[in-house]
Amino acid sequence: MDRRLINEKLEGLRRCIDRIVEKLPTTAAVLAADLDLQDIITLNLTRAVQLCVDIATHLIADSEASPPESMGEAFTTLVEIRVIEPSLAQRMRNAVGFRNIAVHNYQAIDWEIVHSICHENLNDFKDFARATAEKL
């Protein structure tokens, strides 16, 4: 396992979270009205998800587990190899679902939901980072 690479990805994840916290407006209405904030928040959320998937696949590659067939399945596999808990895996699969909407159907994003995700679910990324860092 390339610990240096995983640590770089964890640092990138931290920067994405920090950027979201720094730029997140106090209300969803402000977010819905500001295209620049939408871009900054969405880009950093999708990057955060992608970094978590990348970290997961590196950890899986270093195990005896079969490679996942999807981004979401990577988190299920991390449960099987005892890296994360099932509840965190479900939250990360939900994050992949958001990422897919943001990447493939950007026009359909509900900014109320994005605002809520940023206020209520950023700790999922921190929990993921903590759990994976403990396995290094």
Secondary structure, DSSP 8 states (H G I E B T S, - for coil): --HHHHHHHHHHHHHHHHHHHHH--SSHHHHHH-HHHHHHHHHHHHHHHHHHHHHHHHHHHTSSS---SSHHHHHHHHHHTTSS-HHHHHHHHHHHHHHHHHHH-GGG--HHHHHHHHHHSHHHHHHHHHHHHHT-
